[in-house]
Amino acid sequence: MSTAATEVGSLRRRQALLWLLASSLLALLLWFYSAGFFLYAAVVTAAILGIGAFLPAASLLGLEMSRSLGSETVELGETVESRLVLRNNKKLPALWLFWREEIEPGLTAEGITCGFQTLTSEETIQSSCTLQGTRRGLFRVGPAVIETSDPLGLVRRFRVDPEVRFLTVLPRTVDIGPGWPLGHRPIHEVPRRRSLFEDPSRFLGVRDYRAGDSLRRIHWRATARSGRLQVKLYEPAVLEGVLLAVEMGKAAWPLAPDETGADPAVELAVTAAASIAAFVLANGQEVGLISNGGDAADRYPSGSSGSSGWTGGSFRRLEDALQETEARHGIPAFHPLEVEPGRGRWQHDRLRTALARLTLAPGLTLAELLVAEAPRLPRSLVVLAVTPDLGTGLGVALASLRSSGFEVGVVWIRKAGAEPVGASLPEGVPIYPVQDETDLERLGAQAL
């Protein structure tokens, strides 16, 4: 049973016991005293209960909460300060307030995350704690759940404050060294070994017209000079970067405990993708990303930054307040994650953020996604699949891409004791086994 469920059950039992005691007291008054005295006692009791019901609701009125984070993005293991300010803006005091921060698993908090205090008129309290990212992901900081009650504890009211922040913990990167993935020259300077396409921006020369040549390729000036039809020649299209295709289907990672992918093999795949992207971008080449995984921001009822779209509120029951603060347990719909190819520091930050938020998702396998998206994929990029699955489905997808003029490769996230199923892949497709970060570092000595 979860901590939240245990807390709800305990609170219900306490409230039921208090109401039972109050009912028993009224019954004893009816038994021992006359009707007139009982009526007086009943009026007094009703007044006490009415005041008890009014005080919690009144205490929650006029409360204002603000939150700030020292940074919205941190490296794995780094810390950031979270500061919370609670202010009572009304003329009446806010009595018996118990507030508690909601910190998601994946972040460890050091400092003040809860408190019990009565706020006088227009009084302000501040608290701060230090958050450390213990694993990659997108984590919500807040909202705060505020609880108040009457003096007897018979009536309790809860409020979820709408102020929230989101913290992105970036994935690890490993220095894979020079020379990978296309020898010791940048990717965009290496002509493709075989290509069904030509690059119209790389003019090579002219030749005589042959039957079947397109009229759009005729070089009219050269034709006028020579007196014979001449057509333009172009160099074959060249490789300009890498398109990382990361497998994040749940079926491919059966040992992952949930959609967050808190599994060493999943984290190794993300680290491999981030490391390759960092190296290729450092050489001034393009990197794009496509994955059948989901975006962690889709698990939350609001946007992925700030408090936009978030709605707090007051609740009579603790379970309602807790439900308001909880993230969804799964991605509500399948939306493949994609980052358009680009280069430079800005692209580096985009890719790392996308990989940080990448989660497991049901739906298409990576092979099915590649086949479906093939018409939109840029043929000037190496399609590099990062996957633990070398099955027949992936082999068919890669064969289809090669027949369409793509250069392809596979970074195989090898599980302990697993043997490659290379026979299912097309002949000549390179496979780079990666079982740990040491294997990633050794990729620098290989060429695609």
C-alpha positions in Angstrom: 0.0 0.0 0.0 1.3 3.5 -0.9 2.1 6.1 1.7 -0.7 8.3 0.4 -3.3 5.5 0.7 -2.1 4.7 4.3 -2.3 8.4 5.3 -5.8 8.6 3.8 -7.0 5.5 5.7 -5.5 6.7 9.0 -7.2 10.1 8.7 -10.5 8.5 7.9 -10.3 6.3 11.0 -9.4 9.3 13.2 -12.3 11.4 11.9 -14.7 8.5 12.3 -13.6 8.1 15.9 -14.0 11.8 16.7 -17.5 11.9 15.2 -18.5 8.8 17.1 -17.4 10.4 20.3 -19.4 13.6 19.6 -22.5 11.5 18.8 -22.1 9.5 22.0 -21.8 12.7 24.0 -25.0 14.0 22.6 -26.7 10.7 23.3 -25.6 10.8 27.0 -26.9 14.3 27.3 -30.3 13.2 26.0 -30.3 10.3 28.5 -29.3 12.1 31.7 -30.8 15.6 31.4 -34.1 17.1 30.8 -35.3 18.2 27.3 -34.7 21.9 28.1 -31.1 21.4 29.1 -30.5 19.1 26.2 -31.9 21.7 23.8 -29.4 24.2 25.3 -26.6 21.7 25.0 -27.6 20.8 21.5 -27.5 24.5 20.5 -24.1 24.9 22.1 -22.8 21.8 20.4 -24.2 22.9 17.0 -22.6 26.3 17.4 -19.3 24.7 18.2 -19.6 22.4 15.1 -20.6 25.4 12.9 -17.7 27.4 14.1 -15.5 24.4 13.6 -16.7 24.0 10.0 -16.2 27.8 9.3 -12.7 28.2 10.7 -10.9 25.8 8.3 -12.6 27.3 5.3 -11.9 30.8 6.5 -8.2 30.0 7.2 -7.6 28.9 3.6 -9.0 32.1 2.2 -6.5 34.8 1.2 -3.5 32.5 1.3 -0.9 33.2 -1.4 2.0 31.0 -2.2 5.0 31.6 -4.5 7.8 29.3 -5.5 11.2 29.8 -7.2 13.9 27.5 -8.4 17.5 28.4 -8.8 17.6 26.7 -12.2 15.2 24.7 -14.3 17.9 22.4 -15.7 20.6 20.6 -13.8 23.2 17.9 -14.6 22.7 14.5 -13.0 23.8 14.7 -9.4 23.8 18.5 -9.2 21.7 20.4 -6.7 19.4 23.4 -7.0 17.7 25.5 -4.3 13.9 25.6 -4.1 12.4 28.5 -2.2 8.7 28.7 -1.0 6.9 31.8 0.3 3.5 31.5 2.1 1.6 34.8 2.8 -1.7 35.4 4.6 -3.3 38.4 2.8 -6.5 38.7 4.8 -7.2 40.7 8.0 -8.0 37.5 10.0 -5.4 35.0 11.1 -4.9 31.7 9.3 -5.2 29.1 12.1 -3.4 25.8 12.5 -1.9 25.5 9.0 0.0 22.4 8.1 1.7 22.6 4.7 3.7 20.0 2.9 5.8 20.1 -0.3 5.2 17.4 -3.0 8.6 16.3 -4.2 8.6 13.6 -6.9 10.8 10.4 -6.7 14.0 11.0 -8.6 14.7 14.2 -6.5 16.1 14.1 -3.0 15.3 17.1 -0.8 17.5 18.4 2.0 16.0 21.1 4.2 12.5 22.2 5.1 9.7 20.6 3.1 6.8 20.8 5.6 5.7 23.0 8.5 2.9 23.7 11.1 2.2 27.3 11.9 -0.6 29.9 12.5 -0.2 33.0 10.3 -1.3 36.3 11.7 -2.9 39.0 9.5 -0.6 39.7 6.5 2.2 37.6 7.9 4.7 35.9 5.6 6.8 32.8 6.1 9.7 31.5 3.9 11.3 28.1 3.6 13.9 26.6 1.4 15.4 23.2 0.6 18.1 21.8 -1.7 17.0 19.4 -4.4 19.4 16.9 -6.0 18.6 15.0 -9.2 19.3 11.3 -8.6 18.2 10.2 -12.1 17.5 11.5 -15.5 14.0 12.9 -16.2 11.5 15.7 -15.8 10.3 16.2 -12.2 7.6 18.5 -10.8 8.4 20.5 -7.7 5.2 21.2 -5.9 2.4 22.0 -5.6 2.1 22.3 -1.8 -0.7 20.7 0.0 -2.1 22.9 2.9 -4.2 21.4 5.6 -6.2 23.2 8.3 -8.8 22.0 10.9 -11.0 23.2 13.7 -9.7 23.0 17.3 -11.3 19.6 17.9 -10.1 18.1 14.6 -13.6 17.2 13.6 -13.5 19.2 10.3 -10.5 19.3 8.1 -10.0 21.2 4.8 -7.2 20.9 2.3 -5.9 23.1 -0.4 -3.6 22.4 -3.4 -1.8 25.6 -4.3 -1.4 26.2 -8.0 2.2 27.3 -7.9 4.5 24.6 -9.4 7.8 24.4 -11.1 9.5 21.7 -13.3 13.1 20.6 -13.0 14.9 18.8 -15.9 17.7 16.4 -14.9 19.9 16.0 -18.0 21.4 12.6 -19.0 25.0 11.6 -18.7 27.3 12.0 -21.6 30.5 10.0 -22.2 33.5 11.3 -24.2 33.7 8.8 -27.1 36.8 10.3 -28.5 37.8 11.4 -32.0 37.4 9.4 -35.1 33.8 8.2 -34.7 31.6 7.5 -36.6 33.1 8.2 -40.0 36.9 7.9 -39.6 38.9 11.0 -38.9 37.0 13.4 -41.1 33.8 15.3 -40.4 30.7 13.6 -41.7 29.7 16.3 -44.2 33.1 15.9 -46.0 32.7 12.2 -46.6 30.9 11.2 -49.9 28.4 8.4 -49.6 29.7 5.1 -50.7 26.5 4.5 -52.6 23.7 6.9 -53.3 20.5 7.0 -55.3 20.5 10.7 -55.2 22.7 13.7 -56.2 23.2 17.0 -54.4 22.2 19.9 -56.8 24.3 22.3 -54.7 27.6 20.3 -55.6 28.0 21.0 -59.4 30.5 18.6 -61.0 30.4 19.3 -64.7 28.6 18.5 -67.9 28.2 15.6 -70.3 26.4 14.8 -73.6 22.7 14.2 -73.4 21.6 10.5 -73.2 18.2 9.1 -73.8 16.2 9.2 -70.5 17.9 12.3 -69.1 15.5 14.8 -67.6 15.0 18.0 -69.6 15.4 19.9 -66.3 19.1 18.8 -66.2 20.0 20.3 -69.6 22.7 23.0 -69.3 21.5 25.4 -72.0 24.6 27.6 -72.0 26.9 24.6 -72.5 24.6 23.3 -75.2 24.7 26.7 -77.0 28.5 26.7 -76.9 29.1 23.1 -78.1 26.2 22.8 -80.4 25.1 19.5 -78.7 22.7 18.9 -75.9 24.6 18.9 -72.6 23.3 17.9 -69.2 24.5 18.9 -65.7 26.5 16.5 -63.5 26.4 16.7 -59.7 28.4 14.9 -57.0 26.6 12.2 -55.1 24.7 13.4 -52.0 27.0 13.4 -49.0 26.5 12.5 -45.4 26.0 15.6 -43.3 25.3 14.2 -39.9 23.4 11.6 -37.9 19.7 10.9 -37.2 19.5 9.1 -33.9 16.6 6.6 -33.8 16.2 5.6 -30.1 14.1 2.5 -29.2 11.7 3.4 -26.3 8.9 1.0 -26.8 7.9 -0.9 -23.6 8.0 -4.2 -25.4 11.8 -3.8 -26.0 12.5 -3.1 -22.4 10.6 -5.7 -20.4 12.8 -5.3 -17.3 12.1 -1.6 -16.9 9.8 -1.1 -13.8 7.6 1.7 -15.3 7.3 4.3 -18.1 10.0 6.5 -16.5 12.6 3.9 -17.7 14.4 3.7 -14.4 16.4 0.8 -15.7 20.2 0.7 -16.2 19.9 -0.6 -19.8 17.4 2.2 -20.7 19.7 4.8 -19.2 22.7 3.4 -21.1 20.7 3.8 -24.4 20.0 7.5 -23.5 23.6 8.1 -22.5 24.8 6.5 -25.8 22.4 8.8 -27.8 23.5 11.9 -25.9 27.2 11.1 -26.2 27.0 10.5 -30.0 25.0 13.7 -30.4 27.6 15.7 -28.5 30.5 14.4 -30.5 28.8 14.9 -33.9 27.7 18.4 -33.0 31.2 19.3 -31.8 32.4 18.7 -35.3 29.9 21.2 -36.7 27.6 18.5 -38.3 23.8 18.0 -38.0 22.1 15.8 -35.5 18.4 14.9 -35.4 16.4 12.6 -33.1 13.4 10.4 -33.6 12.0 7.9 -31.1 8.9 5.9 -30.4 9.0 7.0 -26.8 6.9 9.6 -25.0 7.6 13.0 -23.5 7.5 13.0 -19.7 5.6 16.4 -19.8 2.6 14.6 -21.1 2.2 12.8 -17.8 1.2 16.1 -16.1 -2.1 17.9 -16.2 -0.3 21.2 -16.9 2.4 22.4 -19.3 6.0 21.4 -18.9 7.2 24.7 -17.5 6.0 27.1 -14.9 2.4 26.9 -13.6 0.7 27.5 -16.9 -2.5 25.5 -17.1 -2.2 24.3 -13.5 -5.3 24.5 -11.4 -5.2 24.3 -7.6 -8.2 24.4 -5.3 -9.7 23.5 -1.9 -10.8 20.0 -1.0 -12.8 18.5 1.9 -10.9 15.2 1.7 -7.2 14.5 1.7 -7.5 11.9 -1.1 -8.9 14.6 -3.4 -6.0 16.9 -2.7 -3.5 14.0 -3.2 -5.1 13.0 -6.4 -4.7 16.6 -7.7 -1.0 16.6 -7.0 -0.2 13.2 -8.6 1.1 12.7 -12.1 -0.6 10.3 -14.5 0.8 6.8 -14.3 1.1 6.6 -18.1 1.3 8.7 -21.3 -2.4 9.3 -22.3 -1.7 9.0 -26.0 1.1 7.9 -28.3 3.1 10.9 -29.8 6.5 9.9 -31.3 9.2 12.2 -30.1 11.1 14.1 -32.8 13.7 16.8 -32.9 14.4 18.3 -36.3 18.1 18.1 -37.5 20.3 21.0 -36.6 23.7 22.0 -35.4 25.4 24.2 -32.8 25.0 24.8 -29.1 21.3 25.4 -29.3 20.7 22.1 -31.0 22.9 20.4 -28.3 20.7 21.8 -25.6 17.5 20.8 -27.4 18.6 17.2 -27.8 19.8 16.8 -24.2 16.5 18.2 -22.9 14.5 15.9 -25.2 16.5 12.9 -24.2 16.1 13.9 -20.5 12.4 13.8 -20.9 12.2 10.7 -23.0 10.1 7.9 -21.4 9.0 4.5 -22.4 5.6 4.3 -24.2 3.3 1.7 -25.7 2.5 1.7 -29.4 4.7 1.3 -32.4 8.1 -0.4 -32.3 11.1 1.5 -33.5 11.1 -0.6 -36.7 7.5 0.2 -37.4 8.1 3.9 -36.7 11.1 4.0 -39.2 9.0 2.4 -41.9 6.2 4.8 -41.4 8.4 7.9 -41.2 10.8 6.9 -44.0 9.4 9.4 -46.6 10.0 12.3 -44.2 13.5 11.3 -43.1 16.5 13.3 -44.5 18.7 11.1 -46.7 21.7 13.2 -46.0 21.9 11.8 -42.5 23.1 8.5 -41.2 20.2 6.7 -39.6 21.7 5.3 -36.4 19.3 3.0 -34.5 20.0 2.8 -30.7 18.2 -0.4 -29.6 18.5 -3.6 -27.6 16.5 -5.5 -30.2 18.1 -6.9 -33.3 15.1 -8.9 -34.4 13.6 -9.5 -37.8 11.4 -6.4 -37.6 14.4 -4.1 -37.4 16.2 -6.0 -40.2 13.3 -5.5 -42.5 13.0 -1.8 -41.6 16.8 -1.2 -42.2 16.7 -3.1 -45.5 13.8 -0.9 -46.6 15.8 2.3 -45.7 18.9 1.1 -47.5 17.0 0.4 -50.6 15.7 4.0 -50.5 19.2 5.4 -50.4 19.8 5.7 -46.6 23.0 4.9 -44.8 22.2 3.0 -41.7 23.9 1.6 -38.6 23.0 0.1 -35.2 24.2 0.8 -31.7 23.2 -2.4 -30.0 22.5 -2.0 -26.2 23.8 -5.4 -25.3 22.3 -7.0 -22.2 24.5 -9.3 -20.1 24.8 -12.7 -21.7 22.9 -11.7 -24.8 24.1 -12.9 -28.2 23.8 -10.8 -31.4 21.2 -11.8 -34.0 23.1 -10.3 -36.8 21.6 -12.6 -39.4 18.3 -10.7 -39.2 20.0 -7.5 -40.3 20.9 -6.7 -43.9 24.4 -7.6 -45.0 26.9 -4.8 -44.5 25.0 -2.9 -41.7 27.5 -2.2 -39.0 26.6 -3.2 -35.4 28.3 -1.5 -32.5 27.7 -3.5 -29.3 27.5 -1.3 -26.1 27.3 -3.1 -22.8 28.6 -0.3 -20.6 30.1 3.2 -20.8 33.5 1.7 -21.5 32.2 0.4 -24.8 31.0 3.9 -25.6 34.5 5.3 -25.1 35.9 2.6 -27.4 33.7 3.7 -30.3 36.3 6.4 -31.0 38.5 3.9 -32.7 35.8 2.6 -35.1 34.5 3.9 -38.4 31.0 3.4 -39.8 
